[in-house]
């Protein structure tokens, strides 16, 4: 089970703990998540404190990978600057440095934000994804790229040999309207 971020509304520790309690009970052998732009707790808290809170049956990724049954999964919470939310970086070199860390043999790429031009259109019909991330995905060709940041562009599409998934289950009004997406690798 993969969760592509925004596990909380305002990034409060109590919200994070509610999510972790729910997530650990899900009936999946492997549960992996990244933070998102709402998850200030993960941006502000010290890594050793975060590690203490994560249950043993859950994996949290922040610009790192995990190998799960020979599948390499890499995850990052960072997105292009979006108002003044968590894990925002200015476009260009600051943001691209995160994408340089993605291993060449990544099977599943999890980023909170989408690539530019694919499942990244907001309500005013502008594309807000990351161009540098798009170039990295085109170079590395992971089998799947999962994101969740842009509520308005939920769905799946295959391009450049990669299956792109915007798994946001909430709509723009933060209403639970979309079903979780399942896929086979």
VMD Tcl script that builds the backbone (N, CA, C; Angstrom):
set m [mol new atoms 555]
animate dup $m
set s [atomselect $m all]
$s set {name element resname resid chain x y z} {
  {N N UNK 1 A 0.858 -1.169 0.000}
  {CA C UNK 1 A 0.000 0.000 0.000}
  {C C UNK 1 A 0.901 1.228 0.000}
  {N N UNK 2 A 0.659 2.107 -0.932}
  {CA C UNK 2 A 1.448 3.328 -1.063}
  {C C UNK 2 A 0.559 4.532 -0.772}
  {N N UNK 3 A 1.090 5.513 -0.065}
  {CA C UNK 3 A 0.373 6.763 0.179}
  {C C UNK 3 A 1.289 7.901 -0.237}
  {N N UNK 4 A 0.806 8.751 -1.141}
  {CA C UNK 4 A 1.638 9.779 -1.761}
  {C C UNK 4 A 1.573 11.139 -1.075}
  {N N UNK 5 A 1.325 11.165 0.214}
  {CA C UNK 5 A 1.437 12.408 0.969}
  {C C UNK 5 A 0.128 13.093 1.286}
  {N N UNK 6 A 0.247 14.133 2.108}
  {CA C UNK 6 A -0.891 14.823 2.718}
  {C C UNK 6 A -1.640 13.858 3.619}
  {N N UNK 7 A -0.916 13.362 4.595}
  {CA C UNK 7 A -1.529 12.455 5.569}
  {C C UNK 7 A -2.242 13.238 6.665}
  {N N UNK 8 A -2.067 14.569 6.664}
  {CA C UNK 8 A -2.700 15.429 7.657}
  {C C UNK 8 A -3.294 16.639 6.950}
  {N N UNK 9 A -4.068 17.404 7.705}
  {CA C UNK 9 A -4.671 18.613 7.135}
  {C C UNK 9 A -3.768 19.823 7.363}
  {N N UNK 10 A -3.316 19.993 8.613}
  {CA C UNK 10 A -2.477 21.140 8.945}
  {C C UNK 10 A -1.124 20.733 9.499}
  {N N UNK 11 A -0.814 19.438 9.443}
  {CA C UNK 11 A 0.496 18.979 9.882}
  {C C UNK 11 A 0.664 18.870 11.376}
  {N N UNK 12 A -0.426 18.804 12.110}
  {CA C UNK 12 A -0.350 18.670 13.569}
  {C C UNK 12 A 0.040 17.248 13.941}
  {N N UNK 13 A 0.760 17.130 15.053}
  {CA C UNK 13 A 1.190 15.816 15.517}
  {C C UNK 13 A -0.006 14.900 15.759}
  {N N UNK 14 A -1.089 15.420 16.303}
  {CA C UNK 14 A -2.278 14.596 16.561}
  {C C UNK 14 A -2.850 14.035 15.259}
  {N N UNK 15 A -2.823 14.815 14.184}
  {CA C UNK 15 A -3.295 14.334 12.882}
  {C C UNK 15 A -2.382 13.235 12.355}
  {N N UNK 16 A -1.095 13.433 12.515}
  {CA C UNK 16 A -0.116 12.438 12.076}
  {C C UNK 16 A -0.331 11.132 12.836}
  {N N UNK 17 A -0.527 11.229 14.135}
  {CA C UNK 17 A -0.732 10.030 14.952}
  {C C UNK 17 A -2.017 9.306 14.556}
  {N N UNK 18 A -3.064 10.048 14.234}
  {CA C UNK 18 A -4.314 9.432 13.757}
  {C C UNK 18 A -4.069 8.648 12.474}
  {N N UNK 19 A -3.330 9.269 11.536}
  {CA C UNK 19 A -3.022 8.587 10.283}
  {C C UNK 19 A -2.215 7.315 10.539}
  {N N UNK 20 A -1.160 7.426 11.339}
  {CA C UNK 20 A -0.299 6.274 11.584}
  {C C UNK 20 A -1.075 5.133 12.242}
  {N N UNK 21 A -1.982 5.469 13.143}
  {CA C UNK 21 A -2.808 4.450 13.790}
  {C C UNK 21 A -3.693 3.751 12.755}
  {N N UNK 22 A -4.286 4.527 11.850}
  {CA C UNK 22 A -5.120 3.960 10.786}
  {C C UNK 22 A -4.275 3.138 9.811}
  {N N UNK 23 A -3.146 3.705 9.380}
  {CA C UNK 23 A -2.314 3.074 8.356}
  {C C UNK 23 A -1.765 1.731 8.826}
  {N N UNK 24 A -1.326 1.665 10.082}
  {CA C UNK 24 A -0.743 0.414 10.573}
  {C C UNK 24 A -1.763 -0.719 10.621}
  {N N UNK 25 A -3.046 -0.389 10.679}
  {CA C UNK 25 A -4.101 -1.405 10.745}
  {C C UNK 25 A -4.530 -1.911 9.367}
  {N N UNK 26 A -4.063 -1.266 8.321}
  {CA C UNK 26 A -4.478 -1.684 6.979}
  {C C UNK 26 A -3.900 -3.063 6.671}
  {N N UNK 27 A -4.702 -3.861 6.005}
  {CA C UNK 27 A -4.362 -5.263 5.777}
  {C C UNK 27 A -3.496 -5.430 4.528}
  {N N UNK 28 A -2.281 -4.890 4.627}
  {CA C UNK 28 A -1.296 -5.018 3.565}
  {C C UNK 28 A 0.023 -5.417 4.202}
  {N N UNK 29 A 0.759 -6.263 3.525}
  {CA C UNK 29 A 2.051 -6.706 4.044}
  {C C UNK 29 A 3.038 -5.546 4.148}
  {N N UNK 30 A 3.009 -4.655 3.148}
  {CA C UNK 30 A 3.935 -3.528 3.108}
  {C C UNK 30 A 3.133 -2.244 3.007}
  {N N UNK 31 A 3.470 -1.278 3.852}
  {CA C UNK 31 A 2.810 0.024 3.864}
  {C C UNK 31 A 3.892 1.102 3.817}
  {N N UNK 32 A 3.850 1.903 2.761}
  {CA C UNK 32 A 4.894 2.900 2.518}
  {C C UNK 32 A 4.225 4.241 2.265}
  {N N UNK 33 A 4.787 5.312 2.854}
  {CA C UNK 33 A 4.229 6.636 2.588}
  {C C UNK 33 A 5.333 7.684 2.523}
  {N N UNK 34 A 4.958 8.790 1.896}
  {CA C UNK 34 A 5.777 10.000 1.887}
  {C C UNK 34 A 4.917 11.110 2.477}
  {N N UNK 35 A 5.553 12.181 2.899}
  {CA C UNK 35 A 4.815 13.351 3.372}
  {C C UNK 35 A 4.397 14.181 2.160}
  {N N UNK 36 A 3.544 15.159 2.425}
  {CA C UNK 36 A 3.104 16.075 1.380}
  {C C UNK 36 A 3.146 17.511 1.875}
  {N N UNK 37 A 2.627 18.410 1.070}
  {CA C UNK 37 A 2.728 19.828 1.404}
  {C C UNK 37 A 1.894 20.231 2.625}
  {N N UNK 38 A 0.958 19.403 3.061}
  {CA C UNK 38 A 0.210 19.691 4.285}
  {C C UNK 38 A 0.935 19.170 5.533}
  {N N UNK 39 A 1.920 18.355 5.359}
  {CA C UNK 39 A 2.520 17.611 6.460}
  {C C UNK 39 A 3.708 18.333 7.102}
  {N N UNK 40 A 3.426 19.518 7.673}
  {CA C UNK 40 A 4.454 20.339 8.303}
  {C C UNK 40 A 5.203 19.599 9.410}
  {N N UNK 41 A 4.531 18.712 10.095}
  {CA C UNK 41 A 5.176 17.969 11.179}
  {C C UNK 41 A 6.450 17.285 10.688}
  {N N UNK 42 A 6.378 16.668 9.508}
  {CA C UNK 42 A 7.536 15.938 8.974}
  {C C UNK 42 A 8.631 16.871 8.485}
  {N N UNK 43 A 8.275 18.083 8.136}
  {CA C UNK 43 A 9.275 19.051 7.699}
  {C C UNK 43 A 10.002 19.664 8.895}
  {N N UNK 44 A 9.285 19.883 9.994}
  {CA C UNK 44 A 9.842 20.608 11.140}
  {C C UNK 44 A 10.466 19.710 12.201}
  {N N UNK 45 A 9.953 18.499 12.350}
  {CA C UNK 45 A 10.415 17.613 13.425}
  {C C UNK 45 A 11.766 16.989 13.069}
  {N N UNK 46 A 12.546 16.694 14.069}
  {CA C UNK 46 A 13.853 16.055 13.863}
  {C C UNK 46 A 13.647 14.618 13.375}
  {N N UNK 47 A 14.487 14.171 12.435}
  {CA C UNK 47 A 14.335 12.809 11.882}
  {C C UNK 47 A 14.294 11.709 12.935}
  {N N UNK 48 A 15.110 11.829 13.984}
  {CA C UNK 48 A 15.118 10.789 15.014}
  {C C UNK 48 A 13.801 10.748 15.785}
  {N N UNK 49 A 13.127 11.893 15.925}
  {CA C UNK 49 A 11.822 11.928 16.597}
  {C C UNK 49 A 10.746 11.311 15.712}
  {N N UNK 50 A 10.833 11.582 14.424}
  {CA C UNK 50 A 9.879 10.987 13.475}
  {C C UNK 50 A 10.030 9.474 13.485}
  {N N UNK 51 A 11.262 9.014 13.438}
  {CA C UNK 51 A 11.526 7.568 13.410}
  {C C UNK 51 A 10.905 6.857 14.617}
  {N N UNK 52 A 10.929 7.495 15.776}
  {CA C UNK 52 A 10.345 6.912 16.978}
  {C C UNK 52 A 8.835 6.715 16.864}
  {N N UNK 53 A 8.174 7.562 16.098}
  {CA C UNK 53 A 6.712 7.520 15.983}
  {C C UNK 53 A 6.202 6.516 14.954}
  {N N UNK 54 A 7.039 6.175 13.969}
  {CA C UNK 54 A 6.598 5.320 12.869}
  {C C UNK 54 A 6.531 3.872 13.360}
  {N N UNK 55 A 5.341 3.257 13.265}
  {CA C UNK 55 A 5.236 1.839 13.662}
  {C C UNK 55 A 6.151 0.952 12.819}
  {N N UNK 56 A 6.532 -0.183 13.379}
  {CA C UNK 56 A 7.458 -1.096 12.715}
  {C C UNK 56 A 6.964 -1.595 11.365}
  {N N UNK 57 A 5.663 -1.671 11.169}
  {CA C UNK 57 A 5.130 -2.215 9.913}
  {C C UNK 57 A 4.848 -1.132 8.876}
  {N N UNK 58 A 5.416 0.063 9.076}
  {CA C UNK 58 A 5.229 1.181 8.135}
  {C C UNK 58 A 6.600 1.732 7.753}
  {N N UNK 59 A 6.742 2.107 6.476}
  {CA C UNK 59 A 7.985 2.705 5.975}
  {C C UNK 59 A 7.697 4.130 5.520}
  {N N UNK 60 A 8.475 5.071 6.026}
  {CA C UNK 60 A 8.394 6.475 5.628}
  {C C UNK 60 A 9.630 6.805 4.798}
  {N N UNK 61 A 9.402 7.401 3.614}
  {CA C UNK 61 A 10.506 7.759 2.726}
  {C C UNK 61 A 10.596 9.276 2.562}
  {N N UNK 62 A 11.806 9.780 2.663}
  {CA C UNK 62 A 12.074 11.204 2.410}
  {C C UNK 62 A 13.382 11.282 1.630}
  {N N UNK 63 A 13.262 11.384 0.320}
  {CA C UNK 63 A 14.421 11.394 -0.577}
  {C C UNK 63 A 15.286 10.158 -0.368}
  {N N UNK 64 A 14.621 9.007 -0.320}
  {CA C UNK 64 A 15.335 7.746 -0.124}
  {C C UNK 64 A 14.532 6.606 -0.734}
  {N N UNK 65 A 15.152 5.428 -0.753}
  {CA C UNK 65 A 14.482 4.276 -1.341}
  {C C UNK 65 A 14.413 3.132 -0.358}
  {N N UNK 66 A 13.550 2.200 -0.701}
  {CA C UNK 66 A 13.440 0.955 0.033}
  {C C UNK 66 A 13.282 -0.152 -1.010}
  {N N UNK 67 A 13.849 -1.310 -0.708}
  {CA C UNK 67 A 13.689 -2.482 -1.555}
  {C C UNK 67 A 12.649 -3.373 -0.896}
  {N N UNK 68 A 11.573 -3.655 -1.623}
  {CA C UNK 68 A 10.489 -4.489 -1.109}
  {C C UNK 68 A 10.278 -5.635 -2.087}
  {N N UNK 69 A 10.656 -6.826 -1.666}
  {CA C UNK 69 A 10.503 -8.019 -2.508}
  {C C UNK 69 A 11.039 -7.781 -3.919}
  {N N UNK 70 A 12.243 -7.302 -4.007}
  {CA C UNK 70 A 12.994 -7.004 -5.233}
  {C C UNK 70 A 12.429 -5.836 -6.050}
  {N N UNK 71 A 11.550 -5.060 -5.469}
  {CA C UNK 71 A 11.017 -3.854 -6.115}
  {C C UNK 71 A 11.635 -2.649 -5.423}
  {N N UNK 72 A 12.291 -1.783 -6.196}
  {CA C UNK 72 A 12.921 -0.595 -5.624}
  {C C UNK 72 A 11.937 0.567 -5.702}
  {N N UNK 73 A 11.608 1.105 -4.531}
  {CA C UNK 73 A 10.652 2.212 -4.413}
  {C C UNK 73 A 11.391 3.407 -3.830}
  {N N UNK 74 A 11.320 4.535 -4.522}
  {CA C UNK 74 A 11.975 5.762 -4.063}
  {C C UNK 74 A 10.910 6.818 -3.838}
  {N N UNK 75 A 11.001 7.580 -2.733}
  {CA C UNK 75 A 9.984 8.567 -2.426}
  {C C UNK 75 A 10.526 9.892 -1.949}
  {N N UNK 76 A 9.793 10.966 -2.308}
  {CA C UNK 76 A 10.154 12.315 -1.899}
  {C C UNK 76 A 8.901 13.171 -1.716}
  {N N UNK 77 A 8.876 14.004 -0.652}
  {CA C UNK 77 A 7.730 14.880 -0.423}
  {C C UNK 77 A 7.819 16.219 -1.154}
  {N N UNK 78 A 8.931 16.537 -1.757}
  {CA C UNK 78 A 9.161 17.882 -2.274}
  {C C UNK 78 A 8.339 18.200 -3.522}
  {N N UNK 79 A 7.896 19.456 -3.597}
  {CA C UNK 79 A 7.115 19.952 -4.734}
  {C C UNK 79 A 7.606 21.348 -5.099}
  {N N UNK 80 A 7.302 21.788 -6.332}
  {CA C UNK 80 A 7.602 23.182 -6.655}
  {C C UNK 80 A 6.846 24.115 -5.701}
  {N N UNK 81 A 7.422 25.280 -5.463}
  {CA C UNK 81 A 6.855 26.246 -4.522}
  {C C UNK 81 A 5.360 26.431 -4.782}
  {N N UNK 82 A 4.575 26.280 -3.720}
  {CA C UNK 82 A 3.116 26.349 -3.812}
  {C C UNK 82 A 2.628 27.070 -2.573}
  {N N UNK 83 A 2.409 28.392 -2.701}
  {CA C UNK 83 A 2.068 29.246 -1.568}
  {C C UNK 83 A 3.165 29.081 -0.503}
  {N N UNK 84 A 2.828 28.777 0.717}
  {CA C UNK 84 A 3.859 28.657 1.741}
  {C C UNK 84 A 3.676 27.358 2.514}
  {N N UNK 85 A 3.548 26.265 1.782}
  {CA C UNK 85 A 3.289 24.968 2.381}
  {C C UNK 85 A 4.599 24.246 2.712}
  {N N UNK 86 A 4.454 23.065 3.262}
  {CA C UNK 86 A 5.618 22.256 3.641}
  {C C UNK 86 A 6.300 21.662 2.404}
  {N N UNK 87 A 7.576 21.391 2.524}
  {CA C UNK 87 A 8.388 20.715 1.507}
  {C C UNK 87 A 8.335 21.408 0.143}
  {N N UNK 88 A 8.261 22.731 0.148}
  {CA C UNK 88 A 8.293 23.508 -1.089}
  {C C UNK 88 A 9.725 23.921 -1.396}
  {N N UNK 89 A 10.082 23.848 -2.650}
  {CA C UNK 89 A 11.386 24.327 -3.120}
  {C C UNK 89 A 11.150 25.168 -4.373}
  {N N UNK 90 A 12.001 26.146 -4.557}
  {CA C UNK 90 A 11.928 26.953 -5.780}
  {C C UNK 90 A 12.293 26.076 -6.976}
  {N N UNK 91 A 11.635 26.301 -8.083}
  {CA C UNK 91 A 11.927 25.561 -9.308}
  {C C UNK 91 A 13.380 25.811 -9.723}
  {N N UNK 92 A 13.935 24.847 -10.433}
  {CA C UNK 92 A 15.318 24.979 -10.871}
  {C C UNK 92 A 16.237 24.132 -10.017}
  {N N UNK 93 A 17.439 24.637 -9.784}
  {CA C UNK 93 A 18.493 23.855 -9.137}
  {C C UNK 93 A 18.103 23.345 -7.740}
  {N N UNK 94 A 17.399 24.167 -6.952}
  {CA C UNK 94 A 17.034 23.735 -5.596}
  {C C UNK 94 A 16.149 22.499 -5.617}
  {N N UNK 95 A 15.176 22.501 -6.486}
  {CA C UNK 95 A 14.263 21.361 -6.571}
  {C C UNK 95 A 14.914 20.185 -7.299}
  {N N UNK 96 A 15.648 20.474 -8.351}
  {CA C UNK 96 A 16.273 19.416 -9.156}
  {C C UNK 96 A 17.272 18.577 -8.348}
  {N N UNK 97 A 17.858 19.143 -7.305}
  {CA C UNK 97 A 18.826 18.381 -6.498}
  {C C UNK 97 A 18.163 17.174 -5.841}
  {N N UNK 98 A 16.869 17.275 -5.545}
  {CA C UNK 98 A 16.149 16.119 -4.989}
  {C C UNK 98 A 16.030 15.017 -6.033}
  {N N UNK 99 A 15.756 15.394 -7.265}
  {CA C UNK 99 A 15.548 14.400 -8.330}
  {C C UNK 99 A 16.859 13.736 -8.723}
  {N N UNK 100 A 17.983 14.398 -8.489}
  {CA C UNK 100 A 19.280 13.783 -8.787}
  {C C UNK 100 A 19.566 12.591 -7.878}
  {N N UNK 101 A 18.873 12.503 -6.764}
  {CA C UNK 101 A 19.065 11.407 -5.812}
  {C C UNK 101 A 18.322 10.133 -6.209}
  {N N UNK 102 A 17.433 10.222 -7.186}
  {CA C UNK 102 A 16.631 9.056 -7.571}
  {C C UNK 102 A 17.539 8.022 -8.237}
  {N N UNK 103 A 17.598 6.804 -7.717}
  {CA C UNK 103 A 18.450 5.769 -8.317}
  {C C UNK 103 A 17.973 5.404 -9.731}
  {N N UNK 104 A 18.922 5.081 -10.574}
  {CA C UNK 104 A 18.623 4.758 -11.972}
  {C C UNK 104 A 17.733 3.525 -12.106}
  {N N UNK 105 A 17.792 2.623 -11.151}
  {CA C UNK 105 A 17.035 1.373 -11.256}
  {C C UNK 105 A 15.740 1.385 -10.438}
  {N N UNK 106 A 15.182 2.575 -10.237}
  {CA C UNK 106 A 13.929 2.711 -9.497}
  {C C UNK 106 A 12.781 2.091 -10.283}
  {N N UNK 107 A 12.003 1.250 -9.618}
  {CA C UNK 107 A 10.818 0.653 -10.233}
  {C C UNK 107 A 9.576 1.508 -10.020}
  {N N UNK 108 A 9.375 1.934 -8.774}
  {CA C UNK 108 A 8.234 2.785 -8.436}
  {C C UNK 108 A 8.772 4.077 -7.847}
  {N N UNK 109 A 8.398 5.174 -8.457}
  {CA C UNK 109 A 8.789 6.499 -7.999}
  {C C UNK 109 A 7.567 7.134 -7.335}
  {N N UNK 110 A 7.734 7.571 -6.098}
  {CA C UNK 110 A 6.667 8.265 -5.376}
  {C C UNK 110 A 7.133 9.687 -5.088}
  {N N UNK 111 A 6.426 10.657 -5.631}
  {CA C UNK 111 A 6.679 12.050 -5.288}
  {C C UNK 111 A 5.326 12.672 -4.978}
  {N N UNK 112 A 5.314 13.619 -4.058}
  {CA C UNK 112 A 4.024 14.215 -3.734}
  {C C UNK 112 A 3.462 14.956 -4.944}
  {N N UNK 113 A 4.301 15.708 -5.611}
  {CA C UNK 113 A 3.861 16.469 -6.770}
  {C C UNK 113 A 4.070 15.714 -8.066}
  {N N UNK 114 A 3.301 16.082 -9.097}
  {CA C UNK 114 A 3.420 15.435 -10.398}
  {C C UNK 114 A 4.542 16.023 -11.255}
  {N N UNK 115 A 4.803 15.339 -12.350}
  {CA C UNK 115 A 5.682 15.896 -13.377}
  {C C UNK 115 A 4.894 16.951 -14.146}
  {N N UNK 116 A 5.582 17.785 -14.878}
  {CA C UNK 116 A 4.915 18.817 -15.663}
  {C C UNK 116 A 4.148 18.217 -16.839}
  {N N UNK 117 A 2.899 18.614 -16.980}
  {CA C UNK 117 A 2.106 18.254 -18.149}
  {C C UNK 117 A 1.369 16.934 -18.074}
  {N N UNK 118 A 1.528 16.191 -16.984}
  {CA C UNK 118 A 0.866 14.893 -16.857}
  {C C UNK 118 A 0.162 14.836 -15.496}
  {N N UNK 119 A -1.149 14.817 -15.525}
  {CA C UNK 119 A -1.973 14.741 -14.315}
  {C C UNK 119 A -1.616 15.849 -13.329}
  {N N UNK 120 A -1.369 17.043 -13.871}
  {CA C UNK 120 A -0.935 18.178 -13.045}
  {C C UNK 120 A -1.743 19.448 -13.277}
  {N N UNK 121 A -2.915 19.343 -13.911}
  {CA C UNK 121 A -3.685 20.532 -14.243}
  {C C UNK 121 A -4.598 20.929 -13.079}
  {N N UNK 122 A -4.516 22.209 -12.705}
  {CA C UNK 122 A -5.350 22.734 -11.634}
  {C C UNK 122 A -6.614 23.360 -12.221}
  {N N UNK 123 A -7.484 23.819 -11.354}
  {CA C UNK 123 A -8.807 24.288 -11.754}
  {C C UNK 123 A -8.769 25.419 -12.791}
  {N N UNK 124 A -7.734 26.254 -12.787}
  {CA C UNK 124 A -7.636 27.329 -13.784}
  {C C UNK 124 A -6.961 26.868 -15.075}
  {N N UNK 125 A -6.834 25.562 -15.242}
  {CA C UNK 125 A -6.290 24.910 -16.438}
  {C C UNK 125 A -4.805 25.198 -16.679}
  {N N UNK 126 A -4.079 25.458 -15.617}
  {CA C UNK 126 A -2.634 25.615 -15.718}
  {C C UNK 126 A -1.959 24.324 -15.269}
  {N N UNK 127 A -0.853 23.992 -15.931}
  {CA C UNK 127 A -0.035 22.852 -15.520}
  {C C UNK 127 A 0.945 23.339 -14.458}
  {N N UNK 128 A 0.984 22.633 -13.321}
  {CA C UNK 128 A 1.809 23.078 -12.196}
  {C C UNK 128 A 2.870 22.058 -11.788}
  {N N UNK 129 A 3.011 20.990 -12.554}
  {CA C UNK 129 A 4.007 19.973 -12.232}
  {C C UNK 129 A 5.420 20.471 -12.453}
  {N N UNK 130 A 6.373 19.616 -12.149}
  {CA C UNK 130 A 7.790 19.963 -12.190}
  {C C UNK 130 A 8.434 19.507 -13.504}
  {N N UNK 131 A 8.998 20.455 -14.243}
  {CA C UNK 131 A 9.665 20.137 -15.514}
  {C C UNK 131 A 10.935 19.322 -15.298}
  {N N UNK 132 A 11.681 19.647 -14.243}
  {CA C UNK 132 A 12.910 18.887 -13.962}
  {C C UNK 132 A 12.582 17.440 -13.605}
  {N N UNK 133 A 11.508 17.231 -12.866}
  {CA C UNK 133 A 11.094 15.872 -12.525}
  {C C UNK 133 A 10.657 15.125 -13.781}
  {N N UNK 134 A 9.959 15.804 -14.674}
  {CA C UNK 134 A 9.569 15.174 -15.937}
  {C C UNK 134 A 10.801 14.686 -16.692}
  {N N UNK 135 A 11.821 15.517 -16.789}
  {CA C UNK 135 A 13.037 15.121 -17.508}
  {C C UNK 135 A 13.714 13.929 -16.831}
  {N N UNK 136 A 13.708 13.907 -15.500}
  {CA C UNK 136 A 14.317 12.792 -14.773}
  {C C UNK 136 A 13.531 11.503 -15.005}
  {N N UNK 137 A 12.221 11.589 -15.002}
  {CA C UNK 137 A 11.391 10.398 -15.253}
  {C C UNK 137 A 11.597 9.901 -16.679}
  {N N UNK 138 A 11.675 10.799 -17.635}
  {CA C UNK 138 A 11.913 10.387 -19.018}
  {C C UNK 138 A 13.284 9.714 -19.162}
  {N N UNK 139 A 14.256 10.176 -18.400}
  {CA C UNK 139 A 15.603 9.595 -18.423}
  {C C UNK 139 A 15.623 8.207 -17.768}
  {N N UNK 140 A 15.028 8.086 -16.586}
  {CA C UNK 140 A 15.120 6.855 -15.802}
  {C C UNK 140 A 14.077 5.804 -16.169}
  {N N UNK 141 A 12.940 6.250 -16.646}
  {CA C UNK 141 A 11.850 5.360 -17.045}
  {C C UNK 141 A 11.433 4.360 -15.954}
  {N N UNK 142 A 11.035 4.870 -14.769}
  {CA C UNK 142 A 10.503 3.930 -13.774}
  {C C UNK 142 A 9.231 3.297 -14.326}
  {N N UNK 143 A 8.900 2.139 -13.839}
  {CA C UNK 143 A 7.687 1.473 -14.316}
  {C C UNK 143 A 6.441 2.265 -13.939}
  {N N UNK 144 A 6.452 2.845 -12.735}
  {CA C UNK 144 A 5.298 3.595 -12.228}
  {C C UNK 144 A 5.778 4.851 -11.513}
  {N N UNK 145 A 5.043 5.939 -11.715}
  {CA C UNK 145 A 5.246 7.161 -10.948}
  {C C UNK 145 A 3.929 7.504 -10.265}
  {N N UNK 146 A 3.944 7.544 -8.926}
  {CA C UNK 146 A 2.751 7.846 -8.139}
  {C C UNK 146 A 2.909 9.215 -7.498}
  {N N UNK 147 A 1.871 10.054 -7.631}
  {CA C UNK 147 A 1.841 11.352 -6.960}
  {C C UNK 147 A 0.438 11.559 -6.388}
  {N N UNK 148 A 0.203 12.702 -5.749}
  {CA C UNK 148 A -1.118 12.920 -5.180}
  {C C UNK 148 A -1.456 14.368 -4.916}
  {N N UNK 149 A -0.565 15.271 -5.167}
  {CA C UNK 149 A -0.676 16.680 -4.775}
  {C C UNK 149 A -1.834 17.424 -5.443}
  {N N UNK 150 A -2.066 17.198 -6.691}
  {CA C UNK 150 A -3.053 17.973 -7.446}
  {C C UNK 150 A -4.397 17.246 -7.441}
  {N N UNK 151 A -5.302 17.720 -6.615}
  {CA C UNK 151 A -6.588 17.068 -6.392}
  {C C UNK 151 A -7.454 17.027 -7.651}
  {N N UNK 152 A -7.307 18.018 -8.520}
  {CA C UNK 152 A -8.187 18.136 -9.688}
  {C C UNK 152 A -7.853 17.180 -10.827}
  {N N UNK 153 A -6.704 16.521 -10.783}
  {CA C UNK 153 A -6.280 15.725 -11.947}
  {C C UNK 153 A -6.014 14.260 -11.593}
  {N N UNK 154 A -6.895 13.713 -10.773}
  {CA C UNK 154 A -6.855 12.305 -10.363}
  {C C UNK 154 A -6.938 11.405 -11.595}
  {N N UNK 155 A -6.192 10.306 -11.576}
  {CA C UNK 155 A -6.297 9.323 -12.647}
  {C C UNK 155 A -4.977 8.685 -13.002}
  {N N UNK 156 A -4.988 7.958 -14.116}
  {CA C UNK 156 A -3.792 7.275 -14.602}
  {C C UNK 156 A -3.617 7.516 -16.092}
  {N N UNK 157 A -2.380 7.467 -16.523}
  {CA C UNK 157 A -2.044 7.583 -17.942}
  {C C UNK 157 A -0.660 6.968 -18.138}
  {N N UNK 158 A -0.417 6.397 -19.309}
  {CA C UNK 158 A 0.907 5.838 -19.608}
  {C C UNK 158 A 1.570 6.689 -20.678}
  {N N UNK 159 A 2.803 7.133 -20.367}
  {CA C UNK 159 A 3.596 7.925 -21.293}
  {C C UNK 159 A 5.072 7.593 -21.101}
  {N N UNK 160 A 5.822 7.631 -22.184}
  {CA C UNK 160 A 7.281 7.436 -22.133}
  {C C UNK 160 A 7.664 6.117 -21.465}
  {N N UNK 161 A 6.797 5.120 -21.521}
  {CA C UNK 161 A 7.085 3.831 -20.910}
  {C C UNK 161 A 6.824 3.764 -19.413}
  {N N UNK 162 A 6.254 4.820 -18.842}
  {CA C UNK 162 A 5.952 4.890 -17.410}
  {C C UNK 162 A 4.456 5.047 -17.210}
  {N N UNK 163 A 3.916 4.325 -16.232}
  {CA C UNK 163 A 2.523 4.510 -15.846}
  {C C UNK 163 A 2.493 5.610 -14.795}
  {N N UNK 164 A 1.808 6.704 -15.080}
  {CA C UNK 164 A 1.673 7.827 -14.158}
  {C C UNK 164 A 0.344 7.694 -13.427}
  {N N UNK 165 A 0.388 7.870 -12.111}
  {CA C UNK 165 A -0.812 7.769 -11.281}
  {C C UNK 165 A -0.899 8.996 -10.386}
  {N N UNK 166 A -1.979 9.754 -10.518}
  {CA C UNK 166 A -2.299 10.796 -9.546}
  {C C UNK 166 A -3.370 10.181 -8.660}
  {N N UNK 167 A -2.983 9.793 -7.455}
  {CA C UNK 167 A -3.837 9.008 -6.570}
  {C C UNK 167 A -4.576 9.842 -5.533}
  {N N UNK 168 A -4.725 11.130 -5.765}
  {CA C UNK 168 A -5.413 11.980 -4.791}
  {C C UNK 168 A -6.860 11.522 -4.629}
  {N N UNK 169 A -7.214 11.114 -3.432}
  {CA C UNK 169 A -8.581 10.639 -3.188}
  {C C UNK 169 A -9.530 11.780 -2.844}
  {N N UNK 170 A -8.995 12.966 -2.587}
  {CA C UNK 170 A -9.826 14.126 -2.281}
  {C C UNK 170 A -9.970 15.012 -3.504}
  {N N UNK 171 A -11.121 15.700 -3.594}
  {CA C UNK 171 A -11.266 16.697 -4.655}
  {C C UNK 171 A -10.762 18.047 -4.142}
  {N N UNK 172 A -10.906 19.088 -4.942}
  {CA C UNK 172 A -10.384 20.403 -4.585}
  {C C UNK 172 A -11.032 20.965 -3.314}
  {N N UNK 173 A -12.242 20.523 -2.992}
  {CA C UNK 173 A -12.933 20.966 -1.773}
  {C C UNK 173 A -12.594 20.069 -0.578}
  {N N UNK 174 A -11.597 19.199 -0.743}
  {CA C UNK 174 A -11.156 18.273 0.310}
  {C C UNK 174 A -12.246 17.280 0.701}
  {N N UNK 175 A -13.078 16.923 -0.259}
  {CA C UNK 175 A -14.100 15.900 -0.055}
  {C C UNK 175 A -13.571 14.580 -0.592}
  {N N UNK 176 A -13.857 13.503 0.115}
  {CA C UNK 176 A -13.427 12.174 -0.305}
  {C C UNK 176 A -14.318 11.723 -1.456}
  {N N UNK 177 A -13.792 11.832 -2.686}
  {CA C UNK 177 A -14.591 11.521 -3.870}
  {C C UNK 177 A -13.976 10.442 -4.755}
  {N N UNK 178 A -12.681 10.248 -4.661}
  {CA C UNK 178 A -11.991 9.316 -5.552}
  {C C UNK 178 A -11.601 8.038 -4.813}
  {N N UNK 179 A -11.659 6.947 -5.537}
  {CA C UNK 179 A -11.273 5.661 -4.960}
  {C C UNK 179 A -9.753 5.479 -5.041}
  {N N UNK 180 A -9.188 4.717 -4.101}
  {CA C UNK 180 A -7.765 4.382 -4.221}
  {C C UNK 180 A -7.520 3.668 -5.540}
  {N N UNK 181 A -6.352 3.859 -6.099}
  {CA C UNK 181 A -5.995 3.250 -7.381}
  {C C UNK 181 A -5.133 2.020 -7.111}
  {N N UNK 182 A -5.482 0.919 -7.756}
  {CA C UNK 182 A -4.664 -0.289 -7.658}
  {C C UNK 182 A -3.975 -0.509 -8.988}
  {N N UNK 183 A -2.803 -1.132 -8.935}
  {CA C UNK 183 A -2.065 -1.435 -10.160}
  {C C UNK 183 A -1.189 -2.651 -9.926}
  {N N UNK 184 A -0.802 -3.285 -11.012}
  {CA C UNK 184 A 0.159 -4.384 -10.966}
  {C C UNK 184 A 1.442 -3.931 -11.600}
  {N N UNK 185 A 2.539 -4.368 -11.024}
  {CA C UNK 185 A 3.848 -4.007 -11.566}
  {C C UNK 185 A 4.306 -5.122 -12.480}
}
mol reanalyze $m
mol bondsrecalc $m
mol representation Tube
mol addrep $m
